[in-house]
């Protein structure tokens, strides 16, 4: 994420970068030492999608302030 945004790792907190998932469970997070997008919770496809053939989890990366 840091590479895609063109930011250096120490700059993430200053830009208020955070990851939001749909629903109450936050499945994704930013790794504090690498800036990589990682899973924050166990993802159980059978529980989330049950009978749906195409299972998609969406998340948003929010960046506050100027870039």
N, C-alpha and C positions, 0 to 999 in steps of 0.2 A: 504494500500500500504506500509506504514512504517513497519508493522508487516511482510508482505510477503518479503520485502527487507532486513529485519533484521536491520533496522535503528531506531534510536531514533528520535522523532519529531524535536528537535532542529538541527539535522544533515541534514535535507532535503535541506536547501539552500546551504550548503557547498558542496553537491553532485550534485547540478544543476538539481534536479529532476523536471521534467515537463511532462505534458500530452499533446499529439498531437492527434487530430482527423483528419479523412480524409476530404478534402475539406476546404472551408474557415471558416465555422462555427465550433467553438470549443465547442462541446457538453459536454465535461467532464473536470473536474478540481480536484485538490487536496484541500481538506478542510484544511485550515491553522492551525487550532487548534487540529484536530484529526488525520490528515494524511489519511483520508478516501477518496476514489474515489467518487465524487458526480457529479450530472448533473449541468452544468454551464449555459445551455440554455434550453428553453422549447423544448421538442422533440415531433414533430407532425408526427406520423406514416403515416397518409394519405398523407401528403405532401412529405415525404421522400421516401416512398416505393410504393405509389399509387396502382398498380395492382400486385405487387410482393407478393406472399404468405409468404415467409420467409424474414423477415426484420432484417438485421444485421447492427449494427453500430460498426465500429472498431476504436480502439484508441491504441496508443502506449505510454508506460511510458518510458521516456528517463532518464537515470542516467549517469551523467558525472563523470569522475574520478574513482579512485579505490574504491572497496567495501571490 
